[in-house]
Amino acid sequence: MLSEILIIVVRGIAIGSIFAMIAMSFNIVHGATGILNFAQGNMLVLGAFGAFFLANGASLGVWLPMLLVTGVIIAAVLAFQGWLTLIPLRSSVEQDSWIISTVAVSVIVGALIMIYQGPFAYNVKGPAPYFRVLGVRTPGAYGLAIGCMVFWFFAMRFFSRKTFIGLAISALSQDFDAARAAGLPVRRLQLIAFAISGLMIGTAGFLVAPVISVSADAGLRYVLNGFVAAVVGGIGSNLGTLIGGPLVGVVAMLTAYKIGGAYQDLASLLVLVGILMLRPQGLFGRTSARRV
């Protein structure tokens, strides 16, 4: 019984780390634009396909350069998507066309994967060996997932507080009009935010490819759970994602163990509903007044 609990907790936290990274990629774009990019799930899958095509079963010496290549490619794809998404917007929050455009990108990417790779799930072999946590044999990619989550948390913390571009993007999250009046290149900063989110989600997908479903229909599940993690932690709070992601992951693993894997997404949605009822701003989110 104890070993089963350990497996649920360890693997739940690891899977939740993936959800947390999707949530962090939500936050960087949302802070700069007011947009929630619902294509992030399929971008994670594209990063995993990068691992499959560029470094499947390769040594660490090949794996690391291909990790960077994949991250840069997904960053470029996200920057282009951001440019298309922002074209019709006079300012980032005046219209809601971004909902349609980001969902459309997700559908198009999923369809392209289906056309070129079929409905099959692909297996990816990574260089990280198995390790034991309190006697529980655990895939090395789970450790990479947790490490990647921690790395991106501190990297984004440093970026937003110690770099000029990061401070400028943070200014956008406070007040678009004031940032524009101060002479900040708003659109350029917003595209940079999209690119950073792509670098984050692309490298995450590459690293966790051995333990996720690398298939055309997997993106919806990941973006759903990433969104739930973002809401649970509080939209805009990267610290909240460190709690929200693993919490959603453990709930999903516990549901799969007790009821069945088909009910994992339902459990995540119930967590979302519960948080919205008890604390709409999330665990670490801030309440804000809206001018009407």
C-alpha positions as CSV (number, residue, x, y, z in Angstrom):
1,M,0.0,0.0,0.0
2,L,2.8,2.4,0.9
3,S,4.6,1.7,-2.4
4,E,1.4,2.4,-4.3
5,I,1.0,5.8,-2.6
6,L,4.6,6.6,-3.3
7,I,4.2,5.8,-7.0
8,I,1.0,8.0,-7.1
9,V,2.7,10.9,-5.4
10,V,6.1,10.8,-7.3
11,R,4.6,10.3,-10.7
12,G,1.8,12.7,-10.0
13,I,4.2,15.4,-9.1
14,A,6.3,14.7,-12.2
15,I,3.3,14.8,-14.5
16,G,2.1,17.8,-12.6
17,S,5.4,19.5,-13.4
18,I,4.5,19.3,-17.1
19,F,1.2,20.9,-16.4
20,A,3.0,23.6,-14.3
21,M,5.3,24.4,-17.3
22,I,2.3,24.8,-19.6
23,A,0.8,27.1,-16.9
24,M,4.0,29.2,-16.8
25,S,3.9,29.5,-20.5
26,F,0.4,30.7,-20.2
27,N,1.5,33.3,-17.7
28,I,4.3,34.9,-19.7
29,V,2.0,35.4,-22.7
30,H,-1.0,36.5,-20.6
31,G,1.1,39.0,-18.7
32,A,2.3,40.7,-21.9
33,T,-0.9,40.5,-23.9
34,G,-3.9,39.5,-21.8
35,I,-4.1,36.4,-24.0
36,L,-4.4,32.8,-23.0
37,N,-2.7,30.8,-25.7
38,F,-4.8,27.6,-26.0
39,A,-2.3,26.2,-28.6
40,Q,0.3,25.5,-25.9
41,G,-0.8,21.8,-25.5
42,N,0.0,21.0,-29.2
43,M,3.2,23.0,-29.0
44,L,4.3,20.7,-26.1
45,V,3.5,17.8,-28.4
46,L,5.5,19.4,-31.2
47,G,8.5,19.6,-28.8
48,A,8.1,15.9,-28.1
49,F,8.0,15.2,-31.8
50,G,11.3,17.1,-32.0
51,A,12.8,14.6,-29.6
52,F,11.4,11.7,-31.7
53,F,12.8,12.9,-35.0
54,L,16.0,14.5,-33.9
55,A,17.3,12.5,-30.9
56,N,15.3,9.3,-30.4
57,G,17.6,7.0,-28.5
58,A,20.6,9.3,-29.0
59,S,23.4,9.9,-26.5
60,L,23.5,12.9,-24.2
61,G,26.0,14.6,-26.6
62,V,23.4,14.6,-29.3
63,W,20.4,15.1,-27.0
64,L,21.4,18.4,-25.5
65,P,22.1,20.3,-28.9
66,M,18.9,19.0,-30.3
67,L,17.1,20.2,-27.2
68,L,18.2,23.7,-27.9
69,V,17.4,23.4,-31.6
70,T,13.9,22.2,-30.8
71,G,13.4,25.0,-28.3
72,V,14.4,27.6,-30.8
73,I,12.2,26.2,-33.5
74,I,9.1,26.1,-31.3
75,A,10.0,29.7,-30.1
76,A,9.9,30.8,-33.7
77,V,6.6,29.1,-34.4
78,L,5.1,30.7,-31.3
79,A,6.4,34.2,-32.3
80,F,4.8,33.7,-35.7
81,Q,1.6,32.6,-34.1
82,G,1.7,35.6,-31.8
83,W,2.1,37.9,-34.8
84,L,-1.0,36.4,-36.5
85,T,-2.9,36.6,-33.2
86,L,-2.1,40.2,-32.5
87,I,-2.7,41.6,-36.0
88,P,-6.5,42.3,-35.6
89,L,-6.1,43.7,-32.1
90,R,-5.7,47.5,-31.7
91,S,-4.7,46.8,-28.0
92,S,-4.4,43.4,-26.4
93,V,-7.6,43.4,-24.5
94,E,-10.1,45.3,-26.7
95,Q,-11.3,42.2,-28.6
96,D,-11.7,38.5,-28.0
97,S,-10.7,37.3,-31.4
98,W,-7.6,35.8,-29.8
99,I,-9.8,33.0,-28.4
100,I,-10.7,31.9,-31.9
101,S,-7.2,32.3,-33.3
102,T,-5.4,30.4,-30.6
103,V,-7.9,27.6,-30.6
104,A,-7.7,27.5,-34.4
105,V,-3.9,27.2,-34.3
106,S,-4.3,24.3,-31.9
107,V,-6.7,22.5,-34.2
108,I,-4.6,23.2,-37.3
109,V,-1.4,21.9,-35.6
110,G,-3.2,18.8,-34.3
111,A,-4.7,18.2,-37.8
112,L,-1.2,18.5,-39.4
113,I,0.2,16.0,-37.0
114,M,-2.6,13.6,-37.8
115,I,-2.1,14.0,-41.5
116,Y,1.6,13.5,-41.5
117,Q,2.1,11.1,-38.6
118,G,-1.3,9.4,-38.3
119,P,-3.3,8.7,-35.1
120,F,-0.5,6.6,-33.5
121,A,1.3,7.3,-30.3
122,Y,5.1,7.3,-30.7
123,N,7.6,6.1,-28.1
124,V,10.7,8.2,-27.5
125,K,13.8,7.0,-25.8
126,G,15.8,9.5,-23.7
127,P,19.3,9.4,-22.3
128,A,18.1,9.7,-18.6
129,P,18.3,6.3,-16.8
130,Y,15.8,5.0,-14.3
131,F,16.3,6.0,-10.7
132,R,14.8,5.0,-7.4
133,V,12.8,7.3,-5.0
134,L,12.2,5.6,-1.6
135,G,12.5,2.2,-3.4
136,V,10.1,3.2,-6.2
137,R,11.7,2.7,-9.7
138,T,11.0,5.9,-11.6
139,P,11.8,6.9,-15.2
140,G,14.6,9.4,-15.5
141,A,12.3,11.7,-17.6
142,Y,10.2,12.3,-14.6
143,G,13.2,13.7,-12.8
144,L,13.9,15.9,-15.9
145,A,10.3,17.2,-15.8
146,I,10.6,18.3,-12.2
147,G,14.1,19.8,-12.8
148,C,12.8,21.6,-15.9
149,M,9.9,23.1,-13.9
150,V,12.3,24.4,-11.2
151,F,14.7,25.7,-13.8
152,W,12.1,27.7,-15.7
153,F,10.6,29.0,-12.5
154,F,13.9,30.5,-11.4
155,A,14.9,31.5,-14.9
156,M,11.6,33.5,-15.4
157,R,12.0,35.0,-11.9
158,F,15.5,36.2,-12.8
159,F,14.4,37.4,-16.3
160,S,11.4,39.4,-15.0
161,R,13.4,41.1,-12.2
162,K,16.9,41.5,-13.5
163,T,16.7,42.1,-17.2
164,F,15.5,45.2,-19.1
165,I,13.2,43.2,-21.4
166,G,11.8,41.2,-18.5
167,L,11.1,44.4,-16.6
168,A,9.5,45.9,-19.7
169,I,7.2,42.9,-20.1
170,S,6.3,43.1,-16.4
171,A,5.4,46.7,-17.0
172,L,3.0,45.6,-19.7
173,S,1.2,43.3,-17.3
174,Q,0.6,46.3,-15.0
175,D,-0.7,48.8,-17.5
176,F,-0.7,48.6,-21.3
177,D,-1.5,52.3,-21.9
178,A,1.1,53.6,-19.4
179,A,3.7,51.3,-21.0
180,R,2.9,52.6,-24.5
181,A,2.9,56.2,-23.3
182,A,6.3,55.6,-21.8
183,G,7.6,54.7,-25.2
184,L,7.9,50.9,-24.8
185,P,7.7,48.9,-28.1
186,V,4.6,47.1,-27.0
187,R,4.1,44.8,-30.0
188,R,7.8,43.8,-30.1
189,L,7.7,42.9,-26.4
190,Q,4.6,40.9,-26.8
191,L,6.1,38.9,-29.6
192,I,9.2,38.3,-27.4
193,A,6.8,37.0,-24.7
194,F,5.3,34.5,-27.2
195,A,8.8,33.4,-28.3
196,I,9.9,32.9,-24.6
197,S,6.8,30.8,-24.0
198,G,7.7,28.7,-27.1
199,L,11.2,28.2,-25.9
200,M,9.8,27.1,-22.5
201,I,7.2,24.7,-23.9
202,G,9.4,23.4,-26.6
203,T,12.3,22.4,-24.3
204,A,9.7,21.0,-21.8
205,G,8.1,18.8,-24.5
206,F,11.5,17.6,-25.7
207,L,12.7,16.6,-22.2
208,V,9.4,14.8,-21.2
209,A,8.8,13.1,-24.5
210,P,9.6,9.6,-23.1
211,V,6.8,9.8,-20.6
212,I,4.0,11.7,-22.4
213,S,1.7,10.7,-25.2
214,V,3.4,11.8,-28.4
215,S,0.3,11.8,-30.7
216,A,-2.0,14.1,-32.6
217,D,-4.8,14.0,-30.0
218,A,-2.7,14.5,-26.9
219,G,-2.5,18.3,-27.0
220,L,-6.0,18.9,-25.8
221,R,-5.5,17.0,-22.6
222,Y,-2.2,18.8,-21.8
223,V,-3.6,22.3,-22.4
224,L,-6.7,21.5,-20.4
225,N,-4.6,20.3,-17.4
226,G,-2.2,23.2,-17.8
227,F,-5.1,25.7,-17.8
228,V,-6.4,24.1,-14.7
229,A,-3.0,24.3,-13.0
230,A,-2.8,28.0,-14.0
231,V,-6.2,28.7,-12.5
232,V,-5.6,26.7,-9.4
233,G,-2.3,28.5,-8.7
234,G,-3.6,31.9,-9.9
235,I,-3.3,33.3,-13.4
236,G,-0.1,35.2,-13.6
237,S,1.5,33.6,-10.6
238,N,4.5,31.4,-11.4
239,L,4.8,30.5,-7.8
240,G,1.2,29.3,-7.9
241,T,2.0,27.0,-10.8
242,L,4.6,25.1,-8.6
243,I,1.6,24.2,-6.3
244,G,-1.2,24.0,-8.9
245,G,0.6,21.8,-11.4
246,P,1.7,19.0,-9.0
247,L,-1.7,19.2,-7.2
248,V,-3.5,18.6,-10.5
249,G,-1.0,15.8,-11.4
250,V,-1.5,14.0,-8.1
251,V,-5.3,14.2,-8.4
252,A,-5.0,12.8,-12.0
253,M,-2.8,9.9,-10.9
254,L,-5.0,9.1,-8.0
255,T,-8.1,9.2,-10.2
256,A,-6.5,6.9,-12.7
257,Y,-5.5,4.5,-9.9
258,K,-8.9,4.4,-8.1
259,I,-11.3,4.8,-11.0
260,G,-9.6,4.7,-14.3
261,G,-7.6,6.8,-16.7
262,A,-10.7,7.8,-18.6
263,Y,-11.8,10.0,-15.7
264,Q,-8.6,12.0,-15.2
265,D,-9.7,15.0,-17.2
266,L,-13.1,15.0,-15.4
267,A,-11.2,15.0,-12.1
268,S,-9.1,18.0,-13.3
269,L,-12.3,19.9,-14.2
270,L,-13.8,19.2,-10.8
271,V,-10.7,20.6,-9.2
272,L,-11.1,23.7,-11.5
273,V,-14.8,24.1,-10.5
274,G,-14.0,23.7,-6.8
275,I,-11.2,26.3,-6.9
276,L,-13.4,28.8,-8.8
277,M,-16.2,28.4,-6.3
278,L,-13.9,28.8,-3.2
279,R,-11.2,31.1,-4.4
280,P,-11.8,32.5,-7.9
281,Q,-8.5,34.2,-8.1
282,G,-6.6,31.0,-7.4
283,L,-4.4,30.0,-4.5
284,F,-1.7,32.7,-5.2
285,G,-3.7,35.0,-7.4
286,R,-4.6,38.6,-6.6
287,T,-8.1,40.1,-6.6
288,S,-8.4,43.0,-8.9
289,A,-11.0,45.7,-9.5
290,R,-12.4,46.1,-13.0
291,R,-13.3,49.5,-14.4
292,V,-16.8,49.6,-16.0
